[in-house]
Amino acid sequence: MSYTIVSDVCEAKADCIPVCPVDCIHWIKDKQWMNAKGTASTYIDNETCIDCGACLAACPIEGAIIDEWKPELQKV
């Protein structure tokens, strides 16, 4: 299992990035892309994620991170 950042819900607070112990959270590569809220977003690299839940605990936006792997919900 891995966590998923829901790109259209994320508000680019980035509280998840510094708490990740394995550095698996990154900014979306397409710098021009904005989500439905008009903000940038991060994504989780499933290959690196260790399922610790630190990102979910740190995120202040309800529903921006979910505790299951649904890659179709996050843009890379």
PyMOL CGO cylinders between C-alpha atoms (Angstrom):
from pymol import cmd
from pymol.cgo import CYLINDER

trace = [
    CYLINDER, 0.00, 0.00, 0.00, 1.04, 3.58, -0.54, 0.3, 1, 1, 1, 1, 1, 1,
    CYLINDER, 1.04, 3.58, -0.54, -0.54, 6.96, 0.00, 0.3, 1, 1, 1, 1, 1, 1,
    CYLINDER, -0.54, 6.96, 0.00, -1.91, 9.18, -2.78, 0.3, 1, 1, 1, 1, 1, 1,
    CYLINDER, -1.91, 9.18, -2.78, -1.94, 12.94, -3.11, 0.3, 1, 1, 1, 1, 1, 1,
    CYLINDER, -1.94, 12.94, -3.11, -5.17, 13.94, -4.79, 0.3, 1, 1, 1, 1, 1, 1,
    CYLINDER, -5.17, 13.94, -4.79, -3.89, 16.57, -7.23, 0.3, 1, 1, 1, 1, 1, 1,
    CYLINDER, -3.89, 16.57, -7.23, -7.20, 18.39, -7.60, 0.3, 1, 1, 1, 1, 1, 1,
    CYLINDER, -7.20, 18.39, -7.60, -7.59, 18.74, -3.82, 0.3, 1, 1, 1, 1, 1, 1,
    CYLINDER, -7.59, 18.74, -3.82, -4.00, 19.63, -2.87, 0.3, 1, 1, 1, 1, 1, 1,
    CYLINDER, -4.00, 19.63, -2.87, -3.46, 23.33, -2.11, 0.3, 1, 1, 1, 1, 1, 1,
    CYLINDER, -3.46, 23.33, -2.11, 0.35, 23.32, -2.32, 0.3, 1, 1, 1, 1, 1, 1,
    CYLINDER, 0.35, 23.32, -2.32, 0.88, 23.92, 1.40, 0.3, 1, 1, 1, 1, 1, 1,
    CYLINDER, 0.88, 23.92, 1.40, 3.76, 21.41, 1.15, 0.3, 1, 1, 1, 1, 1, 1,
    CYLINDER, 3.76, 21.41, 1.15, 3.62, 20.50, 4.86, 0.3, 1, 1, 1, 1, 1, 1,
    CYLINDER, 3.62, 20.50, 4.86, 4.02, 16.90, 3.69, 0.3, 1, 1, 1, 1, 1, 1,
    CYLINDER, 4.02, 16.90, 3.69, 7.44, 17.38, 2.08, 0.3, 1, 1, 1, 1, 1, 1,
    CYLINDER, 7.44, 17.38, 2.08, 9.63, 18.03, 5.14, 0.3, 1, 1, 1, 1, 1, 1,
    CYLINDER, 9.63, 18.03, 5.14, 8.04, 15.25, 7.24, 0.3, 1, 1, 1, 1, 1, 1,
    CYLINDER, 8.04, 15.25, 7.24, 8.61, 12.48, 4.69, 0.3, 1, 1, 1, 1, 1, 1,
    CYLINDER, 8.61, 12.48, 4.69, 11.50, 10.33, 5.99, 0.3, 1, 1, 1, 1, 1, 1,
    CYLINDER, 11.50, 10.33, 5.99, 12.34, 8.92, 2.54, 0.3, 1, 1, 1, 1, 1, 1,
    CYLINDER, 12.34, 8.92, 2.54, 11.86, 12.02, 0.35, 0.3, 1, 1, 1, 1, 1, 1,
    CYLINDER, 11.86, 12.02, 0.35, 9.17, 10.42, -1.81, 0.3, 1, 1, 1, 1, 1, 1,
    CYLINDER, 9.17, 10.42, -1.81, 7.03, 13.57, -2.19, 0.3, 1, 1, 1, 1, 1, 1,
    CYLINDER, 7.03, 13.57, -2.19, 7.85, 15.84, -5.11, 0.3, 1, 1, 1, 1, 1, 1,
    CYLINDER, 7.85, 15.84, -5.11, 6.38, 18.83, -6.94, 0.3, 1, 1, 1, 1, 1, 1,
    CYLINDER, 6.38, 18.83, -6.94, 4.57, 17.99, -10.17, 0.3, 1, 1, 1, 1, 1, 1,
    CYLINDER, 4.57, 17.99, -10.17, 7.13, 18.17, -12.96, 0.3, 1, 1, 1, 1, 1, 1,
    CYLINDER, 7.13, 18.17, -12.96, 5.00, 20.36, -15.23, 0.3, 1, 1, 1, 1, 1, 1,
    CYLINDER, 5.00, 20.36, -15.23, 5.56, 23.77, -13.66, 0.3, 1, 1, 1, 1, 1, 1,
    CYLINDER, 5.56, 23.77, -13.66, 2.70, 25.28, -15.71, 0.3, 1, 1, 1, 1, 1, 1,
    CYLINDER, 2.70, 25.28, -15.71, 0.07, 22.82, -14.43, 0.3, 1, 1, 1, 1, 1, 1,
    CYLINDER, 0.07, 22.82, -14.43, -2.49, 24.10, -11.94, 0.3, 1, 1, 1, 1, 1, 1,
    CYLINDER, -2.49, 24.10, -11.94, -5.27, 22.05, -10.36, 0.3, 1, 1, 1, 1, 1, 1,
    CYLINDER, -5.27, 22.05, -10.36, -8.98, 22.88, -10.20, 0.3, 1, 1, 1, 1, 1, 1,
    CYLINDER, -8.98, 22.88, -10.20, -8.27, 25.21, -7.24, 0.3, 1, 1, 1, 1, 1, 1,
    CYLINDER, -8.27, 25.21, -7.24, -5.63, 27.10, -9.22, 0.3, 1, 1, 1, 1, 1, 1,
    CYLINDER, -5.63, 27.10, -9.22, -2.67, 25.83, -7.20, 0.3, 1, 1, 1, 1, 1, 1,
    CYLINDER, -2.67, 25.83, -7.20, 0.32, 23.63, -7.87, 0.3, 1, 1, 1, 1, 1, 1,
    CYLINDER, 0.32, 23.63, -7.87, 0.46, 20.15, -6.36, 0.3, 1, 1, 1, 1, 1, 1,
    CYLINDER, 0.46, 20.15, -6.36, 2.82, 17.50, -5.13, 0.3, 1, 1, 1, 1, 1, 1,
    CYLINDER, 2.82, 17.50, -5.13, 2.81, 13.77, -5.81, 0.3, 1, 1, 1, 1, 1, 1,
    CYLINDER, 2.81, 13.77, -5.81, 4.03, 10.65, -4.04, 0.3, 1, 1, 1, 1, 1, 1,
    CYLINDER, 4.03, 10.65, -4.04, 6.54, 8.33, -5.69, 0.3, 1, 1, 1, 1, 1, 1,
    CYLINDER, 6.54, 8.33, -5.69, 5.02, 4.92, -4.96, 0.3, 1, 1, 1, 1, 1, 1,
    CYLINDER, 5.02, 4.92, -4.96, 8.36, 3.16, -5.52, 0.3, 1, 1, 1, 1, 1, 1,
    CYLINDER, 8.36, 3.16, -5.52, 9.94, 5.08, -2.63, 0.3, 1, 1, 1, 1, 1, 1,
    CYLINDER, 9.94, 5.08, -2.63, 7.01, 5.45, -0.20, 0.3, 1, 1, 1, 1, 1, 1,
    CYLINDER, 7.01, 5.45, -0.20, 7.30, 3.33, 2.96, 0.3, 1, 1, 1, 1, 1, 1,
    CYLINDER, 7.30, 3.33, 2.96, 3.68, 3.83, 4.07, 0.3, 1, 1, 1, 1, 1, 1,
    CYLINDER, 3.68, 3.83, 4.07, 4.58, 5.63, 7.27, 0.3, 1, 1, 1, 1, 1, 1,
    CYLINDER, 4.58, 5.63, 7.27, 1.62, 8.05, 7.20, 0.3, 1, 1, 1, 1, 1, 1,
    CYLINDER, 1.62, 8.05, 7.20, 3.65, 11.12, 8.12, 0.3, 1, 1, 1, 1, 1, 1,
    CYLINDER, 3.65, 11.12, 8.12, 2.33, 13.01, 5.08, 0.3, 1, 1, 1, 1, 1, 1,
    CYLINDER, 2.33, 13.01, 5.08, -1.29, 12.30, 5.95, 0.3, 1, 1, 1, 1, 1, 1,
    CYLINDER, -1.29, 12.30, 5.95, -0.77, 13.45, 9.54, 0.3, 1, 1, 1, 1, 1, 1,
    CYLINDER, -0.77, 13.45, 9.54, 0.96, 16.67, 8.43, 0.3, 1, 1, 1, 1, 1, 1,
    CYLINDER, 0.96, 16.67, 8.43, -1.45, 17.72, 5.68, 0.3, 1, 1, 1, 1, 1, 1,
    CYLINDER, -1.45, 17.72, 5.68, -3.84, 20.49, 6.76, 0.3, 1, 1, 1, 1, 1, 1,
    CYLINDER, -3.84, 20.49, 6.76, -6.16, 20.00, 3.76, 0.3, 1, 1, 1, 1, 1, 1,
    CYLINDER, -6.16, 20.00, 3.76, -8.83, 17.38, 4.30, 0.3, 1, 1, 1, 1, 1, 1,
    CYLINDER, -8.83, 17.38, 4.30, -8.90, 14.85, 1.48, 0.3, 1, 1, 1, 1, 1, 1,
    CYLINDER, -8.90, 14.85, 1.48, -5.67, 16.02, -0.16, 0.3, 1, 1, 1, 1, 1, 1,
    CYLINDER, -5.67, 16.02, -0.16, -3.89, 12.81, 0.86, 0.3, 1, 1, 1, 1, 1, 1,
    CYLINDER, -3.89, 12.81, 0.86, -5.62, 9.45, 1.05, 0.3, 1, 1, 1, 1, 1, 1,
    CYLINDER, -5.62, 9.45, 1.05, -4.34, 6.29, 2.68, 0.3, 1, 1, 1, 1, 1, 1,
    CYLINDER, -4.34, 6.29, 2.68, -4.53, 4.08, -0.36, 0.3, 1, 1, 1, 1, 1, 1,
    CYLINDER, -4.53, 4.08, -0.36, -2.73, 3.92, -3.70, 0.3, 1, 1, 1, 1, 1, 1,
    CYLINDER, -2.73, 3.92, -3.70, -4.86, 5.45, -6.46, 0.3, 1, 1, 1, 1, 1, 1,
    CYLINDER, -4.86, 5.45, -6.46, -2.40, 6.73, -9.06, 0.3, 1, 1, 1, 1, 1, 1,
    CYLINDER, -2.40, 6.73, -9.06, -5.18, 8.02, -11.30, 0.3, 1, 1, 1, 1, 1, 1,
    CYLINDER, -5.18, 8.02, -11.30, -5.87, 10.76, -8.71, 0.3, 1, 1, 1, 1, 1, 1,
    CYLINDER, -5.87, 10.76, -8.71, -2.40, 12.27, -8.75, 0.3, 1, 1, 1, 1, 1, 1,
    CYLINDER, -2.40, 12.27, -8.75, -0.67, 13.99, -11.61, 0.3, 1, 1, 1, 1, 1, 1,
    CYLINDER, -0.67, 13.99, -11.61, 3.06, 13.42, -11.92, 0.3, 1, 1, 1, 1, 1, 1,
]
cmd.load_cgo(trace, "trace")
